[in-house]
Amino acid sequence: AASSREDHRKEDEPTPQRKKKCMSFAQMLSMLGKGIKEDVSARKPYYAQDWTEVSRHKGRALTRIIAAAVYVFFASAFPAIAFGEQLNMETGGQMTIHHTLLSTGMCGIIQSV
């Protein structure tokens, strides 16, 4: 009987699907930041080692840290300055380079955490 129903079903008619499990707002809030917490707890044992590594190898690690920081600074600052100037012209001075540099810096800090 089921096959005869399927034969008579129109091709464009949707097939029955399982109902999706809905989460409550409280359940969604409890999951907020769960991945970040897991990442930080997994990385926690290595944070001290990251800082003590600078004193070893005659400052070689410090050189790598400074080189990477300078590179990321300029890679972020130059587009922010260019887009800041564009925003300054397009918005009549309501949004300027200062705003784009500040927002880029805030995003960098958030991403580093």
C-alpha positions in Angstrom: 0.0 0.0 0.0 2.8 2.3 0.8 4.4 1.9 -2.7 1.1 2.7 -4.4 0.9 6.0 -2.4 4.4 6.8 -3.5 3.5 6.0 -7.1 0.6 8.5 -7.0 2.6 11.2 -5.3 3.4 14.1 -7.6 7.1 14.6 -8.4 7.2 18.2 -7.1 5.5 17.2 -3.8 7.9 17.2 -0.9 8.7 13.9 0.9 8.0 13.6 4.6 11.1 14.4 6.7 12.0 13.9 10.3 11.3 16.9 12.5 14.3 18.9 13.5 15.1 19.1 17.2 14.6 22.7 18.3 16.8 24.1 21.1 15.6 26.6 23.6 17.2 30.0 24.0 18.7 29.0 27.3 20.3 25.9 25.7 21.8 28.1 22.9 23.2 30.5 25.4 24.8 27.7 27.4 26.6 26.6 24.2 27.9 30.1 23.5 31.7 30.2 23.8 31.9 26.4 24.5 34.5 25.9 21.8 36.6 28.8 23.0 36.5 27.4 26.6 37.6 24.0 25.3 40.4 25.5 23.2 41.7 27.6 26.1 41.6 24.6 28.6 43.4 22.4 26.1 46.1 25.0 25.5 46.4 26.0 29.2 49.4 23.7 30.0 51.5 25.4 27.3 51.0 29.1 28.1 53.8 29.2 30.7 56.1 27.3 28.3 55.4 29.9 25.6 56.7 32.7 27.9 59.7 30.7 29.3 60.8 29.8 25.7 61.8 33.4 25.2 64.6 33.1 27.8 66.0 30.0 26.1 67.9 29.8 22.8 69.6 33.2 23.3 66.5 35.3 22.5 65.8 33.6 19.2 62.1 33.0 20.2 61.8 36.7 21.1 63.1 37.7 17.6 60.4 35.5 16.0 57.7 37.0 18.2 58.7 40.6 17.4 59.1 39.8 13.7 55.6 38.2 13.5 54.1 41.1 15.6 55.6 43.8 13.3 54.5 41.9 10.2 50.9 41.5 11.4 50.8 45.1 12.6 51.7 46.4 9.1 49.6 43.9 7.3 46.6 45.1 9.3 47.4 48.8 9.5 47.9 49.5 5.8 44.5 48.3 4.6 42.9 50.0 7.6 44.5 53.3 6.7 43.5 53.0 3.0 39.9 52.1 3.8 39.8 54.7 6.6 40.7 57.4 4.1 38.0 56.0 1.7 35.4 56.0 4.5 36.5 59.6 5.4 35.8 60.8 1.9 32.5 58.8 1.4 31.0 59.6 4.8 31.9 63.3 4.9 34.3 62.8 7.8 31.9 60.9 10.0 34.1 57.8 9.9 37.8 58.3 9.7 41.1 56.5 9.8 41.0 56.6 13.6 37.8 54.6 13.6 39.1 51.9 11.2 42.4 51.6 13.1 40.5 51.3 16.4 38.2 48.7 15.0 41.0 46.8 13.4 42.9 46.8 16.7 39.9 45.6 18.7 39.3 42.8 16.2 43.0 41.8 16.5 42.8 41.7 20.3 39.6 39.6 20.2 41.1 37.2 17.6 44.3 36.8 19.7 42.3 35.6 22.7 
